[in-house]
Amino acid sequence: MKSQSYKDLFVWQKSIDLCELIYGVCSDFPSDELYGLTSQMKRSAISISSNIAEGQARRYSNEFHRFLLIANGSLAELDTQYFIAKRLGFIAEDIYKNLEEKITEIRKMLYALIESLKTEN
């Protein structure tokens, strides 16, 4: 059964929490990264929740499926970007591990939701 709103989806709620965390993490990056890695990470984080919301608002589950795949792609981008940020020394180990856990949790939730849509078709 389709939820009434994307806001009811735990994966959307978790992706909003991740976005908020990313904004906080990026605020400590060097100012010369404002239009580089900082901007990319924020856009990727925003894209995850935005695509979940847009897909859920679509009428058909195959469209929702497509947008969840896009959200998963944005999650992979963010995964790569925060790895680069750590390699460059912008993110401490404890923050990196926290991000890793949150991204893994969202990835699992996206996969589960994607799989549930496959059974609806």
C-alpha positions in Angstrom: 0.0 0.0 0.0 1.3 3.4 -0.9 1.8 5.9 1.9 -0.2 9.1 2.0 2.9 11.3 1.8 6.6 10.9 1.2 7.0 12.5 4.6 5.7 9.2 6.0 8.6 7.2 4.5 11.3 6.5 7.1 13.9 6.5 4.3 12.9 10.1 3.4 13.1 11.1 7.1 16.5 9.5 7.4 17.7 11.3 4.2 16.6 14.6 5.6 18.6 13.9 8.8 21.6 13.0 6.6 21.2 16.2 4.6 21.2 18.3 7.8 24.3 16.4 9.0 26.1 17.1 5.7 25.3 20.8 5.9 26.9 20.8 9.4 29.9 18.9 8.3 30.5 21.1 5.3 30.4 24.2 7.4 33.8 23.2 8.7 35.4 22.8 5.3 37.9 25.3 4.0 36.3 28.4 2.5 38.0 27.7 -0.9 35.9 24.5 -1.1 32.6 26.5 -1.1 32.0 26.0 -4.8 33.8 22.7 -5.0 33.3 19.7 -2.7 31.0 21.6 -0.3 28.6 22.5 -3.0 28.7 19.0 -4.5 28.1 17.2 -1.2 25.2 19.5 -0.4 23.6 19.0 -3.8 24.0 15.2 -3.6 22.4 15.1 -0.1 19.5 17.3 -1.2 19.0 15.2 -4.3 18.5 12.0 -2.2 15.4 13.2 -0.3 14.1 15.2 -3.3 14.1 12.2 -5.6 12.4 10.1 -2.9 9.7 12.8 -2.6 9.2 13.3 -6.3 9.0 9.6 -7.0 6.5 8.9 -4.2 4.3 11.7 -5.6 4.2 10.0 -9.0 1.1 8.0 -9.8 2.7 4.7 -10.8 5.1 2.5 -8.9 7.4 2.1 -11.9 8.0 5.9 -11.8 8.6 5.7 -8.1 11.1 2.9 -8.7 13.0 5.0 -11.2 13.3 8.0 -8.8 14.5 5.7 -6.0 17.2 4.5 -8.3 18.2 8.1 -9.0 18.2 8.7 -5.2 20.4 5.7 -4.8 22.8 7.2 -7.4 22.9 10.5 -5.5 23.7 8.5 -2.3 26.6 6.8 -4.1 27.8 10.3 -5.2 27.7 11.5 -1.6 29.4 8.4 -0.5 32.3 9.1 -2.9 32.4 12.8 -2.0 32.7 12.4 1.8 35.4 9.7 1.2 37.3 12.3 -0.8 36.7 14.9 1.9 38.2 12.5 4.5 41.2 11.8 2.2 41.8 15.5 2.0 41.6 15.9 5.8 38.3 17.8 5.9 36.5 15.2 7.9 37.7 13.5 11.2 37.5 9.8 11.5 34.6 9.8 14.0 32.5 12.0 11.7 33.4 9.8 8.7 32.3 6.7 10.5 29.0 8.3 11.5 28.4 9.3 7.9 29.3 5.8 6.8 26.7 4.3 9.1 23.9 6.7 8.1 24.6 6.2 4.4 24.7 2.4 4.8 21.4 2.6 6.7 19.7 4.7 3.9 21.1 2.5 1.2 19.6 -0.6 2.8 16.3 1.2 3.2 16.3 2.3 -0.4 17.1 -1.3 -1.6 14.3 -2.7 0.5 11.8 -0.1 -0.9 13.0 -0.8 -4.4 12.5 -4.5 -3.9 9.0 -4.0 -2.5 8.0 -2.1 -5.6 9.2 -4.9 -7.8 6.7 -7.2 -6.1 3.9 -4.8 -6.8 4.4 -5.0 -10.5 
